[in-house]
Amino acid sequence: MTNATQAPGVTRTVLQHEKLSVPGRELIQNRVDITPEAPPFRHQHPGEEIIYVIEGSLEYSIDGRSPKTYNAGEVLLVPAETPHSVRNVGSGNAAELATYVVEEGKPFLVLVE
């Protein structure tokens, strides 16, 4: 496993990064823009990821589940430390609001082979 925060065709904009009242946990909130050309990459997070699709259509492949497409206005939860990938399946750019509740001091995104 290696650390990563950017991939070709994926732009992350950090909106907030704050400690939480729960000891050892922090909140990271990003806007993630994904072009149709962006390759999917398997990764995981050291905590839950709560996703709201802002625009477009995104297909999520989460280990243990069948791939599912989410459209603008839909939400999903990726459990802690669960490998997953996302790809833009629409005809234009897509975007999501990704909120992570993760362990402090750990990389918030880790690539999985």
Sequence and secondary structure as in RCSB ss.txt:
>XXXX:A:sequence
MTNATQAPGVTRTVLQHEKLSVPGRELIQNRVDITPEAPPFRHQHPGEEIIYVIEGSLEYSIDGRSPKTYNAGEV
LLVPAETPHSVRNVGSGNAAELATYVVEEGKPFLVLVE
>XXXX:A:secstr
 EE S BTTEEEEEEEEEE SSTTEEEEEEEEEE TT     EE SEEEEEEEEESEEEEEETTS  EEEETT E
EEE TT  EEEEE SSS EEEEEEEEEETTS S EE  
